[in-house]
């Protein structure tokens, strides 16, 4: 069988198995899952970026790991000779402040660039805690998503738990300084 047909067959098999097993898995999960829309429930830890947990993964690259906590992104810090790039900032200013403190531990560069992997609140809204001279960079498509979807996402995320509501209270998404087409 040609490679592409094998892949297609494997994908169909996985979809079939997942489709058959999903109702059983959902039933086993029980009621805590049912109380939490969109993948976060009140029995999970609050989505807080962990301080003092940065890990050096190569000479110029660090990560603040998500700690396996739902709605906490892995945050990347890339330290250059003259500037530092941060990828993702956590949910809300409180998490953004943790990222800024972790950034100060690994980089003394005065110039900071910030970008995000996508527009969800746990990636974007911590940017408001970054210094005013931080240069925010987004693709045109991502900025369109932020403009069109961010208010609804912030509202929906805020309905999940009191902790998330507090993290997103008074969030003011930061406009990009540079918008580009990939």
KALINUR-V656313 format. One line per field, one symbol per residue. ss: DSSP state (~ for helix, > for strand, _ for the rest). A space follows every 50 residues. Layout:
ss=???
//
This chain:
ss=__~~~~~~~~~~~~~~~~~~~~~~~~~~~_~~~~__~~~___________ ___>>>>>__>>>>__________>>>>>___>>>>>____~~~~~~~~~ ~~~~~~____>>>>>_____~~~~~~~~~_____>>>>>~~~~~~~~~~~ ~~~~~~~~___~~~~~~~_________>>>__
//
